[in-house]
Amino acid sequence: MARGESPAPDIYVGLLFVAVASLLTGCIFLALELNSYGWKFN
């Protein structure tokens, strides 16, 4: 590998994106569920 080249993404980078996407999805669903109980966003 020559200088300045970044390594190719591997399975762990893919799993990192899956984990971040699932966290964001969980936060969205939590906000939707709390909204059904009358929770207000500040």
PDBQT receptor file of N, H, CA, C and O in Angstrom, charges set to zero:
ATOM      1  N   MET A   1       0.856  -1.184   0.000  1.00  0.00    +0.000 N 
ATOM      2  CA  MET A   1       0.000   0.000   0.000  1.00  0.00    +0.000 C 
ATOM      3  C   MET A   1       0.897   1.240   0.000  1.00  0.00    +0.000 C 
ATOM      4  O   MET A   1       1.770   1.385   0.855  1.00  0.00    +0.000 OA
ATOM      5  N   ALA A   2       0.678   2.100  -0.936  1.00  0.00    +0.000 N 
ATOM      6  H   ALA A   2      -0.032   1.981  -1.631  1.00  0.00    +0.000 HD
ATOM      7  CA  ALA A   2       1.486   3.308  -1.047  1.00  0.00    +0.000 C 
ATOM      8  C   ALA A   2       1.044   4.333  -0.009  1.00  0.00    +0.000 C 
ATOM      9  O   ALA A   2      -0.030   4.228   0.584  1.00  0.00    +0.000 OA
ATOM     10  N   ARG A   3       1.889   5.308   0.188  1.00  0.00    +0.000 N 
ATOM     11  H   ARG A   3       2.762   5.393  -0.294  1.00  0.00    +0.000 HD
ATOM     12  CA  ARG A   3       1.566   6.369   1.134  1.00  0.00    +0.000 C 
ATOM     13  C   ARG A   3       0.379   7.188   0.649  1.00  0.00    +0.000 C 
ATOM     14  O   ARG A   3       0.237   7.441  -0.548  1.00  0.00    +0.000 OA
ATOM     15  N   GLY A   4      -0.477   7.602   1.584  1.00  0.00    +0.000 N 
ATOM     16  H   GLY A   4      -0.362   7.397   2.556  1.00  0.00    +0.000 HD
ATOM     17  CA  GLY A   4      -1.593   8.454   1.233  1.00  0.00    +0.000 C 
ATOM     18  C   GLY A   4      -2.846   7.699   0.840  1.00  0.00    +0.000 C 
ATOM     19  O   GLY A   4      -3.917   8.294   0.726  1.00  0.00    +0.000 OA
ATOM     20  N   GLU A   5      -2.730   6.400   0.633  1.00  0.00    +0.000 N 
ATOM     21  H   GLU A   5      -1.859   5.916   0.726  1.00  0.00    +0.000 HD
ATOM     22  CA  GLU A   5      -3.917   5.618   0.299  1.00  0.00    +0.000 C 
ATOM     23  C   GLU A   5      -4.602   5.174   1.581  1.00  0.00    +0.000 C 
ATOM     24  O   GLU A   5      -3.949   4.709   2.515  1.00  0.00    +0.000 OA
ATOM     25  N   SER A   6      -5.906   5.319   1.620  1.00  0.00    +0.000 N 
ATOM     26  H   SER A   6      -6.437   5.697   0.861  1.00  0.00    +0.000 HD
ATOM     27  CA  SER A   6      -6.627   4.847   2.795  1.00  0.00    +0.000 C 
ATOM     28  C   SER A   6      -6.984   3.380   2.589  1.00  0.00    +0.000 C 
ATOM     29  O   SER A   6      -7.227   2.953   1.460  1.00  0.00    +0.000 OA
ATOM     30  N   PRO A   7      -7.016   2.616   3.657  1.00  0.00    +0.000 N 
ATOM     31  CA  PRO A   7      -7.348   1.201   3.517  1.00  0.00    +0.000 C 
ATOM     32  C   PRO A   7      -8.811   1.012   3.115  1.00  0.00    +0.000 C 
ATOM     33  O   PRO A   7      -9.659   1.857   3.402  1.00  0.00    +0.000 OA
ATOM     34  N   ALA A   8      -9.086  -0.087   2.459  1.00  0.00    +0.000 N 
ATOM     35  H   ALA A   8      -8.397  -0.773   2.225  1.00  0.00    +0.000 HD
ATOM     36  CA  ALA A   8     -10.452  -0.375   2.031  1.00  0.00    +0.000 C 
ATOM     37  C   ALA A   8     -11.316  -0.676   3.248  1.00  0.00    +0.000 C 
ATOM     38  O   ALA A   8     -10.847  -1.313   4.191  1.00  0.00    +0.000 OA
ATOM     39  N   PRO A   9     -12.572  -0.229   3.245  1.00  0.00    +0.000 N 
ATOM     40  CA  PRO A   9     -13.438  -0.524   4.395  1.00  0.00    +0.000 C 
ATOM     41  C   PRO A   9     -13.684  -2.030   4.510  1.00  0.00    +0.000 C 
ATOM     42  O   PRO A   9     -13.856  -2.724   3.508  1.00  0.00    +0.000 OA
ATOM     43  N   ASP A  10     -13.697  -2.515   5.744  1.00  0.00    +0.000 N 
ATOM     44  H   ASP A  10     -13.558  -1.952   6.558  1.00  0.00    +0.000 HD
ATOM     45  CA  ASP A  10     -13.922  -3.930   5.971  1.00  0.00    +0.000 C 
ATOM     46  C   ASP A  10     -15.270  -4.151   6.657  1.00  0.00    +0.000 C 
ATOM     47  O   ASP A  10     -16.097  -3.241   6.714  1.00  0.00    +0.000 OA
ATOM     48  N   ILE A  11     -15.481  -5.335   7.164  1.00  0.00    +0.000 N 
ATOM     49  H   ILE A  11     -14.809  -6.073   7.118  1.00  0.00    +0.000 HD
ATOM     50  CA  ILE A  11     -16.773  -5.687   7.752  1.00  0.00    +0.000 C 
ATOM     51  C   ILE A  11     -17.067  -4.856   8.999  1.00  0.00    +0.000 C 
ATOM     52  O   ILE A  11     -18.229  -4.591   9.305  1.00  0.00    +0.000 OA
ATOM     53  N   TYR A  12     -16.033  -4.446   9.714  1.00  0.00    +0.000 N 
ATOM     54  H   TYR A  12     -15.089  -4.661   9.466  1.00  0.00    +0.000 HD
ATOM     55  CA  TYR A  12     -16.254  -3.677  10.942  1.00  0.00    +0.000 C 
ATOM     56  C   TYR A  12     -16.772  -2.269  10.645  1.00  0.00    +0.000 C 
ATOM     57  O   TYR A  12     -17.550  -1.718  11.424  1.00  0.00    +0.000 OA
ATOM     58  N   VAL A  13     -16.353  -1.694   9.540  1.00  0.00    +0.000 N 
ATOM     59  H   VAL A  13     -15.721  -2.141   8.907  1.00  0.00    +0.000 HD
ATOM     60  CA  VAL A  13     -16.884  -0.389   9.137  1.00  0.00    +0.000 C 
ATOM     61  C   VAL A  13     -18.356  -0.535   8.765  1.00  0.00    +0.000 C 
ATOM     62  O   VAL A  13     -19.172   0.326   9.095  1.00  0.00    +0.000 OA
ATOM     63  N   GLY A  14     -18.694  -1.621   8.080  1.00  0.00    +0.000 N 
ATOM     64  H   GLY A  14     -18.032  -2.320   7.811  1.00  0.00    +0.000 HD
ATOM     65  CA  GLY A  14     -20.096  -1.884   7.754  1.00  0.00    +0.000 C 
ATOM     66  C   GLY A  14     -20.937  -2.073   9.007  1.00  0.00    +0.000 C 
ATOM     67  O   GLY A  14     -22.051  -1.556   9.093  1.00  0.00    +0.000 OA
ATOM     68  N   LEU A  15     -20.411  -2.809   9.976  1.00  0.00    +0.000 N 
ATOM     69  H   LEU A  15     -19.507  -3.229   9.906  1.00  0.00    +0.000 HD
ATOM     70  CA  LEU A  15     -21.137  -3.002  11.229  1.00  0.00    +0.000 C 
ATOM     71  C   LEU A  15     -21.286  -1.693  12.003  1.00  0.00    +0.000 C 
ATOM     72  O   LEU A  15     -22.289  -1.487  12.686  1.00  0.00    +0.000 OA
ATOM     73  N   LEU A  16     -20.304  -0.820  11.900  1.00  0.00    +0.000 N 
ATOM     74  H   LEU A  16     -19.489  -0.988  11.345  1.00  0.00    +0.000 HD
ATOM     75  CA  LEU A  16     -20.394   0.490  12.545  1.00  0.00    +0.000 C 
ATOM     76  C   LEU A  16     -21.543   1.299  11.960  1.00  0.00    +0.000 C 
ATOM     77  O   LEU A  16     -22.299   1.930  12.699  1.00  0.00    +0.000 OA
ATOM     78  N   PHE A  17     -21.679   1.283  10.630  1.00  0.00    +0.000 N 
ATOM     79  H   PHE A  17     -21.065   0.770  10.030  1.00  0.00    +0.000 HD
ATOM     80  CA  PHE A  17     -22.781   2.005  10.000  1.00  0.00    +0.000 C 
ATOM     81  C   PHE A  17     -24.125   1.387  10.360  1.00  0.00    +0.000 C 
ATOM     82  O   PHE A  17     -25.105   2.109  10.544  1.00  0.00    +0.000 OA
ATOM     83  N   VAL A  18     -24.186   0.065  10.462  1.00  0.00    +0.000 N 
ATOM     84  H   VAL A  18     -23.390  -0.522  10.313  1.00  0.00    +0.000 HD
ATOM     85  CA  VAL A  18     -25.427  -0.605  10.874  1.00  0.00    +0.000 C 
ATOM     86  C   VAL A  18     -25.796  -0.199  12.297  1.00  0.00    +0.000 C 
ATOM     87  O   VAL A  18     -26.964   0.061  12.585  1.00  0.00    +0.000 OA
ATOM     88  N   ALA A  19     -24.815  -0.144  13.179  1.00  0.00    +0.000 N 
ATOM     89  H   ALA A  19     -23.866  -0.355  12.944  1.00  0.00    +0.000 HD
ATOM     90  CA  ALA A  19     -25.073   0.228  14.567  1.00  0.00    +0.000 C 
ATOM     91  C   ALA A  19     -25.550   1.677  14.684  1.00  0.00    +0.000 C 
ATOM     92  O   ALA A  19     -26.475   1.962  15.444  1.00  0.00    +0.000 OA
ATOM     93  N   VAL A  20     -24.929   2.593  13.939  1.00  0.00    +0.000 N 
ATOM     94  H   VAL A  20     -24.178   2.362  13.321  1.00  0.00    +0.000 HD
ATOM     95  CA  VAL A  20     -25.342   3.998  13.980  1.00  0.00    +0.000 C 
ATOM     96  C   VAL A  20     -26.737   4.166  13.400  1.00  0.00    +0.000 C 
ATOM     97  O   VAL A  20     -27.540   4.936  13.927  1.00  0.00    +0.000 OA
ATOM     98  N   ALA A  21     -27.029   3.453  12.319  1.00  0.00    +0.000 N 
ATOM     99  H   ALA A  21     -26.376   2.828  11.891  1.00  0.00    +0.000 HD
ATOM    100  CA  ALA A  21     -28.369   3.534  11.729  1.00  0.00    +0.000 C 
ATOM    101  C   ALA A  21     -29.423   2.990  12.675  1.00  0.00    +0.000 C 
ATOM    102  O   ALA A  21     -30.521   3.541  12.749  1.00  0.00    +0.000 OA
ATOM    103  N   SER A  22     -29.116   1.917  13.402  1.00  0.00    +0.000 N 
ATOM    104  H   SER A  22     -28.224   1.470  13.342  1.00  0.00    +0.000 HD
ATOM    105  CA  SER A  22     -30.091   1.363  14.335  1.00  0.00    +0.000 C 
ATOM    106  C   SER A  22     -30.284   2.277  15.542  1.00  0.00    +0.000 C 
ATOM    107  O   SER A  22     -31.390   2.356  16.079  1.00  0.00    +0.000 OA
ATOM    108  N   LEU A  23     -29.240   2.962  15.976  1.00  0.00    +0.000 N 
ATOM    109  H   LEU A  23     -28.342   2.898  15.540  1.00  0.00    +0.000 HD
ATOM    110  CA  LEU A  23     -29.393   3.941  17.060  1.00  0.00    +0.000 C 
ATOM    111  C   LEU A  23     -30.297   5.095  16.637  1.00  0.00    +0.000 C 
ATOM    112  O   LEU A  23     -31.172   5.515  17.394  1.00  0.00    +0.000 OA
ATOM    113  N   LEU A  24     -30.084   5.603  15.432  1.00  0.00    +0.000 N 
ATOM    114  H   LEU A  24     -29.373   5.262  14.817  1.00  0.00    +0.000 HD
ATOM    115  CA  LEU A  24     -30.920   6.696  14.940  1.00  0.00    +0.000 C 
ATOM    116  C   LEU A  24     -32.373   6.251  14.774  1.00  0.00    +0.000 C 
ATOM    117  O   LEU A  24     -33.299   6.988  15.113  1.00  0.00    +0.000 OA
ATOM    118  N   THR A  25     -32.562   5.043  14.251  1.00  0.00    +0.000 N 
ATOM    119  H   THR A  25     -31.810   4.444  13.975  1.00  0.00    +0.000 HD
ATOM    120  CA  THR A  25     -33.916   4.515  14.087  1.00  0.00    +0.000 C 
ATOM    121  C   THR A  25     -34.594   4.337  15.446  1.00  0.00    +0.000 C 
ATOM    122  O   THR A  25     -35.775   4.651  15.595  1.00  0.00    +0.000 OA
ATOM    123  N   GLY A  26     -33.861   3.839  16.427  1.00  0.00    +0.000 N 
ATOM    124  H   GLY A  26     -32.902   3.584  16.306  1.00  0.00    +0.000 HD
ATOM    125  CA  GLY A  26     -34.407   3.680  17.770  1.00  0.00    +0.000 C 
ATOM    126  C   GLY A  26     -34.789   5.009  18.396  1.00  0.00    +0.000 C 
ATOM    127  O   GLY A  26     -35.816   5.101  19.069  1.00  0.00    +0.000 OA
ATOM    128  N   CYS A  27     -33.983   6.037  18.187  1.00  0.00    +0.000 N 
ATOM    129  H   CYS A  27     -33.149   5.962  17.641  1.00  0.00    +0.000 HD
ATOM    130  CA  CYS A  27     -34.303   7.363  18.723  1.00  0.00    +0.000 C 
ATOM    131  C   CYS A  27     -35.558   7.929  18.064  1.00  0.00    +0.000 C 
ATOM    132  O   CYS A  27     -36.383   8.553  18.732  1.00  0.00    +0.000 OA
ATOM    133  N   ILE A  28     -35.705   7.715  16.771  1.00  0.00    +0.000 N 
ATOM    134  H   ILE A  28     -35.035   7.208  16.228  1.00  0.00    +0.000 HD
ATOM    135  CA  ILE A  28     -36.890   8.206  16.069  1.00  0.00    +0.000 C 
ATOM    136  C   ILE A  28     -38.141   7.502  16.577  1.00  0.00    +0.000 C 
ATOM    137  O   ILE A  28     -39.153   8.150  16.845  1.00  0.00    +0.000 OA
ATOM    138  N   PHE A  29     -38.077   6.159  16.713  1.00  0.00    +0.000 N 
ATOM    139  H   PHE A  29     -37.255   5.633  16.496  1.00  0.00    +0.000 HD
ATOM    140  CA  PHE A  29     -39.240   5.424  17.204  1.00  0.00    +0.000 C 
ATOM    141  C   PHE A  29     -39.555   5.774  18.655  1.00  0.00    +0.000 C 
ATOM    142  O   PHE A  29     -40.724   5.804  19.041  1.00  0.00    +0.000 OA
ATOM    143  N   LEU A  30     -38.532   6.037  19.460  1.00  0.00    +0.000 N 
ATOM    144  H   LEU A  30     -37.583   6.012  19.146  1.00  0.00    +0.000 HD
ATOM    145  CA  LEU A  30     -38.767   6.457  20.845  1.00  0.00    +0.000 C 
ATOM    146  C   LEU A  30     -39.478   7.795  20.883  1.00  0.00    +0.000 C 
ATOM    147  O   LEU A  30     -40.404   7.976  21.673  1.00  0.00    +0.000 OA
ATOM    148  N   ALA A  31     -39.067   8.735  20.051  1.00  0.00    +0.000 N 
ATOM    149  H   ALA A  31     -38.314   8.588  19.410  1.00  0.00    +0.000 HD
ATOM    150  CA  ALA A  31     -39.721  10.038  20.003  1.00  0.00    +0.000 C 
ATOM    151  C   ALA A  31     -41.167   9.900  19.538  1.00  0.00    +0.000 C 
ATOM    152  O   ALA A  31     -42.051  10.578  20.061  1.00  0.00    +0.000 OA
ATOM    153  N   LEU A  32     -41.414   9.029  18.561  1.00  0.00    +0.000 N 
ATOM    154  H   LEU A  32     -40.696   8.478  18.136  1.00  0.00    +0.000 HD
ATOM    155  CA  LEU A  32     -42.789   8.816  18.100  1.00  0.00    +0.000 C 
ATOM    156  C   LEU A  32     -43.653   8.189  19.191  1.00  0.00    +0.000 C 
ATOM    157  O   LEU A  32     -44.816   8.558  19.353  1.00  0.00    +0.000 OA
ATOM    158  N   GLU A  33     -43.092   7.248  19.935  1.00  0.00    +0.000 N 
ATOM    159  H   GLU A  33     -42.148   6.947  19.804  1.00  0.00    +0.000 HD
ATOM    160  CA  GLU A  33     -43.844   6.604  21.009  1.00  0.00    +0.000 C 
ATOM    161  C   GLU A  33     -44.125   7.592  22.144  1.00  0.00    +0.000 C 
ATOM    162  O   GLU A  33     -45.233   7.615  22.680  1.00  0.00    +0.000 OA
ATOM    163  N   LEU A  34     -43.141   8.401  22.513  1.00  0.00    +0.000 N 
ATOM    164  H   LEU A  34     -42.240   8.383  22.078  1.00  0.00    +0.000 HD
ATOM    165  CA  LEU A  34     -43.350   9.388  23.565  1.00  0.00    +0.000 C 
ATOM    166  C   LEU A  34     -44.355  10.449  23.132  1.00  0.00    +0.000 C 
ATOM    167  O   LEU A  34     -45.094  10.982  23.959  1.00  0.00    +0.000 OA
ATOM    168  N   ASN A  35     -44.383  10.753  21.843  1.00  0.00    +0.000 N 
ATOM    169  H   ASN A  35     -43.782  10.319  21.171  1.00  0.00    +0.000 HD
ATOM    170  CA  ASN A  35     -45.327  11.736  21.327  1.00  0.00    +0.000 C 
ATOM    171  C   ASN A  35     -46.770  11.248  21.487  1.00  0.00    +0.000 C 
ATOM    172  O   ASN A  35     -47.683  12.051  21.677  1.00  0.00    +0.000 OA
ATOM    173  N   SER A  36     -46.970   9.932  21.410  1.00  0.00    +0.000 N 
ATOM    174  H   SER A  36     -46.228   9.279  21.256  1.00  0.00    +0.000 HD
ATOM    175  CA  SER A  36     -48.332   9.401  21.588  1.00  0.00    +0.000 C 
ATOM    176  C   SER A  36     -48.807   9.532  23.041  1.00  0.00    +0.000 C 
ATOM    177  O   SER A  36     -50.009   9.476  23.301  1.00  0.00    +0.000 OA
ATOM    178  N   TYR A  37     -47.880   9.705  23.986  1.00  0.00    +0.000 N 
ATOM    179  H   TYR A  37     -46.903   9.751  23.775  1.00  0.00    +0.000 HD
ATOM    180  CA  TYR A  37     -48.244   9.934  25.376  1.00  0.00    +0.000 C 
ATOM    181  C   TYR A  37     -48.330  11.414  25.728  1.00  0.00    +0.000 C 
ATOM    182  O   TYR A  37     -48.497  11.762  26.897  1.00  0.00    +0.000 OA
ATOM    183  N   GLY A  38     -48.221  12.275  24.746  1.00  0.00    +0.000 N 
ATOM    184  H   GLY A  38     -48.086  11.993  23.797  1.00  0.00    +0.000 HD
ATOM    185  CA  GLY A  38     -48.341  13.711  24.983  1.00  0.00    +0.000 C 
ATOM    186  C   GLY A  38     -47.047  14.363  25.413  1.00  0.00    +0.000 C 
ATOM    187  O   GLY A  38     -47.069  15.455  25.981  1.00  0.00    +0.000 OA
ATOM    188  N   TRP A  39     -45.928  13.729  25.159  1.00  0.00    +0.000 N 
ATOM    189  H   TRP A  39     -45.910  12.842  24.697  1.00  0.00    +0.000 HD
ATOM    190  CA  TRP A  39     -44.634  14.307  25.510  1.00  0.00    +0.000 C 
ATOM    191  C   TRP A  39     -44.313  15.441  24.564  1.00  0.00    +0.000 C 
ATOM    192  O   TRP A  39     -44.523  15.321  23.357  1.00  0.00    +0.000 OA
ATOM    193  N   LYS A  40     -43.803  16.549  25.097  1.00  0.00    +0.000 N 
ATOM    194  H   LYS A  40     -43.632  16.646  26.078  1.00  0.00    +0.000 HD
ATOM    195  CA  LYS A  40     -43.523  17.732  24.275  1.00  0.00    +0.000 C 
ATOM    196  C   LYS A  40     -42.030  17.883  24.054  1.00  0.00    +0.000 C 
ATOM    197  O   LYS A  40     -41.231  17.704  24.973  1.00  0.00    +0.000 OA
ATOM    198  N   PHE A  41     -41.662  18.217  22.820  1.00  0.00    +0.000 N 
ATOM    199  H   PHE A  41     -42.311  18.363  22.073  1.00  0.00    +0.000 HD
ATOM    200  CA  PHE A  41     -40.280  18.523  22.504  1.00  0.00    +0.000 C 
ATOM    201  C   PHE A  41     -39.997  19.970  22.934  1.00  0.00    +0.000 C 
ATOM    202  O   PHE A  41     -40.820  20.860  22.722  1.00  0.00    +0.000 OA
ATOM    203  N   ASN A  42     -38.843  20.188  23.531  1.00  0.00    +0.000 N 
ATOM    204  H   ASN A  42     -38.174  19.465  23.704  1.00  0.00    +0.000 HD
ATOM    205  CA  ASN A  42     -38.493  21.556  23.965  1.00  0.00    +0.000 C 
ATOM    206  C   ASN A  42     -37.767  22.284  22.865  1.00  0.00    +0.000 C 
ATOM    207  O   ASN A  42     -37.391  23.444  23.036  1.00  0.00    +0.000 OA
TER     208      ASN A  42
